[in-house]
């Protein structure tokens, strides 16, 4: 597995910017967008709008992790009910 961080040019809210992500996070984000029937650009807009002073790359990682954490929790009972992952808007 290659964990190199790759800088990708994207458009968020109509402005060019970039995100630096490992391939795993980039592919996961694309898969989530596909599952939700949302264009990747719109998904990035939603993540950017919901972020909490985090840079966009960090916000994308948090979004992806929250998405898969939520999926795992709905698939099995909570083992540690005292553990709560901070909510990420739209995940």
MIDOZA-12859 format. One line per field, with one value per atom (N, C-alpha, C, O): residue number from 1; residue in three letters; x, z, y. Coordinates in Angstrom, 3 decimals, decimal comma, always signed. Layout:
! residues N
num <- c(NUM;...)
residuo <- c(Ala;...)
u <- c(X;...)
w <- c(Z;...)
v <- c(Y;...)
***
This chain:
! residues 91
num <- c(1;1;1;1;2;2;2;2;3;3;3;3;4;4;4;4;5;5;5;5;6;6;6;6;7;7;7;7;8;8;8;8;9;9;9;9;10;10;10;10;11;11;11;11;12;12;12;12;13;13;13;13;14;14;14;14;15;15;15;15;16;16;16;16;17;17;17;17;18;18;18;18;19;19;19;19;20;20;20;20;21;21;21;21;22;22;22;22;23;23;23;23;24;24;24;24;25;25;25;25;26;26;26;26;27;27;27;27;28;28;28;28;29;29;29;29;30;30;30;30;31;31;31;31;32;32;32;32;33;33;33;33;34;34;34;34;35;35;35;35;36;36;36;36;37;37;37;37;38;38;38;38;39;39;39;39;40;40;40;40;41;41;41;41;42;42;42;42;43;43;43;43;44;44;44;44;45;45;45;45;46;46;46;46;47;47;47;47;48;48;48;48;49;49;49;49;50;50;50;50;51;51;51;51;52;52;52;52;53;53;53;53;54;54;54;54;55;55;55;55;56;56;56;56;57;57;57;57;58;58;58;58;59;59;59;59;60;60;60;60;61;61;61;61;62;62;62;62;63;63;63;63;64;64;64;64;65;65;65;65;66;66;66;66;67;67;67;67;68;68;68;68;69;69;69;69;70;70;70;70;71;71;71;71;72;72;72;72;73;73;73;73;74;74;74;74;75;75;75;75;76;76;76;76;77;77;77;77;78;78;78;78;79;79;79;79;80;80;80;80;81;81;81;81;82;82;82;82;83;83;83;83;84;84;84;84;85;85;85;85;86;86;86;86;87;87;87;87;88;88;88;88;89;89;89;89;90;90;90;90;91;91;91;91)
residuo <- c(Unk;Unk;Unk;Unk;Unk;Unk;Unk;Unk;Unk;Unk;Unk;Unk;Unk;Unk;Unk;Unk;Unk;Unk;Unk;Unk;Unk;Unk;Unk;Unk;Unk;Unk;Unk;Unk;Unk;Unk;Unk;Unk;Unk;Unk;Unk;Unk;Unk;Unk;Unk;Unk;Unk;Unk;Unk;Unk;Unk;Unk;Unk;Unk;Unk;Unk;Unk;Unk;Unk;Unk;Unk;Unk;Unk;Unk;Unk;Unk;Unk;Unk;Unk;Unk;Unk;Unk;Unk;Unk;Unk;Unk;Unk;Unk;Unk;Unk;Unk;Unk;Unk;Unk;Unk;Unk;Unk;Unk;Unk;Unk;Unk;Unk;Unk;Unk;Unk;Unk;Unk;Unk;Unk;Unk;Unk;Unk;Unk;Unk;Unk;Unk;Unk;Unk;Unk;Unk;Unk;Unk;Unk;Unk;Unk;Unk;Unk;Unk;Unk;Unk;Unk;Unk;Unk;Unk;Unk;Unk;Unk;Unk;Unk;Unk;Unk;Unk;Unk;Unk;Unk;Unk;Unk;Unk;Unk;Unk;Unk;Unk;Unk;Unk;Unk;Unk;Unk;Unk;Unk;Unk;Unk;Unk;Unk;Unk;Unk;Unk;Unk;Unk;Unk;Unk;Unk;Unk;Unk;Unk;Unk;Unk;Unk;Unk;Unk;Unk;Unk;Unk;Unk;Unk;Unk;Unk;Unk;Unk;Unk;Unk;Unk;Unk;Unk;Unk;Unk;Unk;Unk;Unk;Unk;Unk;Unk;Unk;Unk;Unk;Unk;Unk;Unk;Unk;Unk;Unk;Unk;Unk;Unk;Unk;Unk;Unk;Unk;Unk;Unk;Unk;Unk;Unk;Unk;Unk;Unk;Unk;Unk;Unk;Unk;Unk;Unk;Unk;Unk;Unk;Unk;Unk;Unk;Unk;Unk;Unk;Unk;Unk;Unk;Unk;Unk;Unk;Unk;Unk;Unk;Unk;Unk;Unk;Unk;Unk;Unk;Unk;Unk;Unk;Unk;Unk;Unk;Unk;Unk;Unk;Unk;Unk;Unk;Unk;Unk;Unk;Unk;Unk;Unk;Unk;Unk;Unk;Unk;Unk;Unk;Unk;Unk;Unk;Unk;Unk;Unk;Unk;Unk;Unk;Unk;Unk;Unk;Unk;Unk;Unk;Unk;Unk;Unk;Unk;Unk;Unk;Unk;Unk;Unk;Unk;Unk;Unk;Unk;Unk;Unk;Unk;Unk;Unk;Unk;Unk;Unk;Unk;Unk;Unk;Unk;Unk;Unk;Unk;Unk;Unk;Unk;Unk;Unk;Unk;Unk;Unk;Unk;Unk;Unk;Unk;Unk;Unk;Unk;Unk;Unk;Unk;Unk;Unk;Unk;Unk;Unk;Unk;Unk;Unk;Unk;Unk;Unk;Unk;Unk;Unk;Unk;Unk;Unk;Unk;Unk;Unk;Unk;Unk;Unk;Unk;Unk;Unk;Unk;Unk;Unk;Unk;Unk;Unk;Unk;Unk;Unk;Unk;Unk;Unk;Unk;Unk)
u <- c(+0,850;+0,000;+0,894;+1,812;+0,622;+1,396;+0,700;-0,478;+1,422;+0,812;+1,311;+1,164;+1,895;+2,392;+1,236;+0,142;+1,496;+0,489;+0,618;+1,705;-0,512;-0,527;-1,372;-2,481;-0,847;-1,576;-2,438;-1,946;-3,723;-4,664;-5,331;-5,739;-5,439;-6,122;-7,617;-8,067;-8,379;-9,834;-10,459;-9,774;-11,766;-12,516;-13,521;-14,338;-13,452;-14,354;-14,997;-14,310;-16,310;-17,068;-16,643;-16,548;-16,392;-16,041;-14,608;-14,243;-13,786;-12,399;-11,442;-11,677;-10,353;-9,335;-8,554;-8,161;-8,343;-7,535;-6,927;-7,022;-6,321;-5,759;-5,974;-6,122;-5,987;-6,023;-4,856;-4,545;-4,222;-3,109;-3,581;-3,744;-3,797;-4,360;-3,643;-3,119;-3,627;-3,177;-4,203;-5,380;-3,750;-4,651;-5,850;-6,964;-5,630;-6,712;-7,849;-9,017;-7,518;-8,559;-9,220;-10,432;-8,440;-8,997;-9,977;-11,078;-9,577;-10,451;-11,696;-12,791;-11,534;-12,681;-13,653;-14,866;-13,139;-13,998;-14,781;-15,977;-14,109;-14,788;-15,871;-16,947;-15,594;-16,575;-17,783;-18,922;-17,541;-18,644;-19,513;-20,740;-18,893;-19,651;-20,496;-21,657;-19,910;-20,638;-21,832;-22,932;-21,604;-22,682;-23,819;-24,987;-23,476;-24,477;-25,043;-25,895;-24,564;-25,006;-24,795;-25,663;-23,615;-23,242;-21,943;-21,006;-21,867;-20,599;-19,486;-19,734;-18,272;-17,139;-16,970;-16,697;-17,128;-17,002;-18,023;-17,709;-19,245;-20,286;-19,972;-20,226;-19,423;-19,035;-17,964;-18,025;-16,993;-15,950;-16,524;-16,081;-17,511;-18,175;-18,847;-18,731;-19,548;-20,230;-19,238;-19,477;-18,127;-17,104;-16,492;-16,302;-16,186;-15,586;-16,533;-16,097;-17,821;-18,800;-18,938;-19,194;-18,771;-18,979;-17,734;-17,795;-16,609;-15,368;-15,263;-15,880;-14,452;-14,284;-12,868;-12,049;-12,574;-11,235;-10,125;-8,946;-10,483;-9,475;-9,164;-10,005;-7,938;-7,668;-8,474;-8,928;-8,645;-9,520;-9,044;-9,861;-7,761;-7,242;-7,607;-8,034;-7,441;-7,808;-9,305;-9,747;-10,083;-11,535;-11,987;-12,916;-11,350;-11,694;-11,369;-12,181;-10,211;-9,851;-10,859;-11,286;-11,238;-12,210;-13,562;-14,222;-13,967;-15,239;-15,240;-16,190;-14,172;-14,075;-14,092;-14,808;-13,304;-13,269;-14,641;-15,087;-15,306;-16,629;-17,624;-18,432;-17,563;-18,466;-18,310;-19,298;-17,074;-16,846;-17,045;-17,437;-16,784;-17,070;-18,579;-19,020;-19,366;-20,826;-21,315;-22,195;-20,745;-21,145;-20,817;-21,620;-19,655;-19,264;-20,171;-20,540;-20,533;-21,391;-22,785;-23,417;-23,281;-24,624;-24,621;-25,678;-23,444;-23,339;-23,151;-23,324;-22,801;-22,574;-22,887;-22,892;-23,147;-23,417;-22,172;-21,040;-22,404;-21,310;-20,635;-21,292;-19,321;-18,567;-18,254;-18,326;-17,905;-17,586;-18,573;-18,311;-19,681;-20,682;-20,190;-20,811;-19,081;-18,564;-17,705;-17,359;-17,358;-16,517;-17,394;-18,261;-17,167;-17,947;-16,989;-16,151;-17,114;-16,315;-17,032;-18,244;-16,286;-16,895;-17,585;-17,014;-18,771;-19,560;-18,987;-18,536;-19,015;-18,597;-19,830;-20,497;-20,139;-21,347;-21,412;-20,445;-22,561;-22,811;-22,284;-22,560;-21,542;-20,965;-22,024;-21,728)
w <- c(+0,000;+0,000;+0,000;+0,812;-0,895;-0,998;-0,164;-0,377;+0,779;+1,648;+1,332;+2,142;+0,163;-0,210;-0,287;-0,742;+0,158;+0,092;-1,265;-1,673;-1,952;-3,284;-3,236;-2,703;-3,793;-3,863;-5,120;-6,221;-4,940;-6,054;-6,163;-5,159;-7,365;-7,606;-7,680;-8,379;-6,948;-6,914;-6,965;-6,797;-7,197;-7,149;-6,012;-5,988;-5,069;-3,922;-3,866;-3,835;-3,854;-3,836;-4,995;-4,845;-6,136;-7,331;-7,376;-8,305;-6,397;-6,359;-6,426;-5,819;-7,179;-7,265;-5,965;-5,404;-5,506;-4,315;-4,469;-5,536;-3,437;-3,513;-2,203;-1,142;-2,307;-1,127;-1,236;-2,318;-0,123;-0,066;+0,724;+1,942;+0,007;+0,618;+0,158;-0,954;+1,018;+0,631;-0,340;-0,297;-1,212;-2,180;-1,506;-2,027;-0,361;+0,345;+0,674;+0,474;+1,175;+1,512;+0,260;+0,242;-0,781;-2,026;-2,641;-3,046;-2,708;-3,268;-2,408;-2,935;-1,095;-0,194;-0,391;-0,412;-0,535;-0,762;-2,060;-2,109;-3,105;-4,386;-4,254;-4,838;-3,498;-3,297;-2,511;-2,846;-1,476;-0,686;-1,565;-1,515;-2,360;-3,276;-4,231;-4,489;-4,744;-5,657;-4,950;-5,500;-3,719;-2,946;-2,667;-2,659;-2,438;-2,104;-3,347;-3,240;-4,533;-5,806;-5,840;-6,259;-5,384;-5,321;-6,107;-5,914;-6,986;-7,683;-6,674;-5,629;-7,002;-6,094;-5,714;-4,555;-6,663;-6,375;-5,356;-4,473;-5,483;-4,525;-3,150;-2,128;-3,127;-1,856;-1,167;+0,042;-1,933;-1,369;-0,863;+0,164;-1,574;-1,114;+0,244;+1,151;+0,379;+1,637;+2,784;+3,890;+2,511;+3,550;+3,933;+5,115;+2,934;+3,201;+4,015;+4,919;+3,699;+4,434;+5,882;+6,755;+6,152;+7,493;+8,351;+9,500;+7,813;+8,588;+9,704;+9,686;+10,674;+11,908;+11,982;+12,752;+11,219;+11,204;+10,797;+10,929;+10,307;+9,849;+8,385;+7,645;+7,985;+6,564;+5,807;+6,395;+4,517;+3,734;+3,740;+3,832;+3,645;+3,649;+4,945;+4,916;+6,065;+7,359;+7,440;+7,948;+6,946;+6,975;+6,142;+6,536;+5,006;+4,180;+4,931;+4,947;+5,545;+6,312;+7,432;+7,644;+8,148;+9,229;+8,690;+9,301;+7,561;+6,955;+6,592;+6,899;+5,936;+5,528;+6,754;+6,778;+7,771;+8,982;+9,661;+10,106;+9,743;+10,362;+9,586;+10,183;+8,273;+7,432;+7,730;+7,964;+7,721;+7,940;+9,405;+9,683;+10,329;+11,741;+11,920;+12,570;+11,339;+11,433;+10,819;+11,374;+9,677;+9,025;+9,907;+10,018;+10,528;+11,396;+12,618;+13,044;+13,184;+14,365;+14,047;+14,887;+12,846;+12,501;+12,181;+12,162;+11,928;+11,589;+12,816;+12,729;+13,953;+15,162;+16,388;+16,319;+17,511;+18,732;+19,197;+18,923;+19,884;+20,414;+21,541;+22,488;+21,434;+22,448;+23,619;+24,779;+23,298;+24,339;+24,228;+23,495;+24,924;+24,791;+25,249;+24,921;+26,005;+26,465;+25,403;+25,553;+24,330;+23,269;+22,228;+21,640;+21,999;+21,009;+20,091;+20,546;+18,806;+17,806;+17,512;+17,301;+17,497;+17,217;+15,861;+14,881;+15,810;+14,576;+13,513;+13,810;+12,272;+11,131;+10,275;+9,910;+9,955;+9,203;+7,905;+7,144;+7,656;+6,401;+6,310;+5,323;+7,288;+7,211;+7,438;+7,411)
v <- c(-1,177;+0,000;+1,238;+1,355;+2,133;+3,363;+4,440;+4,726;+5,033;+6,041;+7,446;+8,362;+7,608;+8,934;+9,921;+9,587;+11,117;+12,177;+12,859;+13,271;+12,968;+13,567;+14,830;+14,825;+15,901;+17,164;+17,140;+16,891;+17,401;+17,401;+18,756;+19,340;+19,246;+20,515;+20,247;+19,339;+21,054;+20,914;+22,304;+23,313;+22,342;+23,590;+23,467;+22,546;+24,405;+24,428;+25,795;+26,816;+25,808;+27,060;+27,966;+29,184;+27,357;+28,115;+28,618;+29,340;+28,255;+28,728;+27,548;+26,503;+27,735;+26,689;+26,638;+27,660;+25,411;+25,171;+23,783;+23,176;+23,293;+21,947;+21,215;+21,821;+19,904;+19,049;+18,086;+17,589;+17,829;+16,879;+15,671;+15,730;+14,573;+13,375;+12,116;+12,057;+11,119;+9,802;+9,218;+9,575;+8,322;+7,696;+7,043;+7,100;+6,429;+5,743;+6,700;+6,367;+7,878;+8,846;+9,403;+9,616;+9,641;+10,168;+9,164;+9,536;+7,905;+6,872;+6,679;+6,488;+6,727;+6,593;+7,750;+7,540;+8,959;+10,121;+9,967;+10,257;+9,512;+9,302;+8,227;+8,359;+7,172;+6,111;+6,623;+6,300;+7,412;+7,980;+8,869;+8,784;+9,712;+10,583;+9,739;+10,055;+8,678;+7,787;+7,142;+7,091;+6,647;+6,017;+6,988;+6,600;+8,243;+9,253;+9,938;+10,820;+9,528;+10,109;+11,618;+12,383;+12,014;+13,427;+13,600;+12,825;+14,598;+14,838;+15,154;+15,756;+14,744;+14,938;+16,413;+16,724;+17,304;+18,736;+19,209;+20,007;+18,713;+19,081;+18,495;+19,132;+17,287;+16,673;+17,517;+17,739;+17,983;+18,845;+20,158;+20,673;+20,709;+21,938;+21,698;+22,522;+20,570;+20,246;+20,102;+20,588;+19,432;+19,240;+20,584;+20,871;+21,405;+22,716;+23,591;+24,303;+23,542;+24,351;+23,912;+24,741;+22,616;+22,092;+22,028;+21,588;+22,458;+22,298;+23,316;+24,380;+22,938;+23,693;+24,255;+23,753;+25,256;+25,860;+24,896;+25,223;+23,722;+22,772;+23,068;+23,578;+22,738;+22,910;+21,854;+20,872;+22,058;+21,199;+19,747;+18,832;+19,532;+18,166;+17,443;+16,289;+18,113;+17,521;+17,286;+16,256;+18,230;+18,095;+16,895;+16,189;+16,657;+15,497;+14,214;+13,289;+14,143;+12,939;+12,688;+11,553;+13,749;+13,606;+13,143;+12,304;+13,683;+13,306;+11,825;+11,105;+11,374;+9,973;+9,065;+8,064;+9,414;+8,594;+8,561;+7,503;+9,704;+9,755;+8,892;+8,181;+8,957;+8,161;+6,668;+5,972;+6,185;+4,764;+4,365;+3,232;+5,264;+4,997;+4,813;+3,866;+5,722;+5,615;+4,307;+3,649;+3,930;+2,685;+1,485;+0,559;+1,495;+0,386;+0,308;-0,786;+1,449;+1,461;+0,965;+0,325;+1,248;+0,783;-0,705;-1,334;-1,276;-2,690;-3,577;-4,793;-2,990;-3,788;-2,939;-1,710;-3,605;-2,842;-2,079;-2,477;-1,012;-0,207;-0,974;-1,406;-1,143;-1,859;-0,948;-1,354;+0,294;+1,278;+2,433;+3,387;+2,376;+3,430;+4,799;+5,810;+4,856;+6,136;+6,822;+7,994;+6,103;+6,683;+7,333;+6,686;+8,621;+9,354;+10,085;+10,862;+9,837;+10,545;+11,855;+11,870;+12,947;+14,246;+14,203;+13,726;+14,686;+14,648;+15,582;+16,688;+15,111;+15,908;+16,119;+15,151;+17,335;+17,657;+16,872;+16,833;+16,246;+15,564;+14,150;+13,468;+13,682;+12,330;+11,285;+10,091)
***
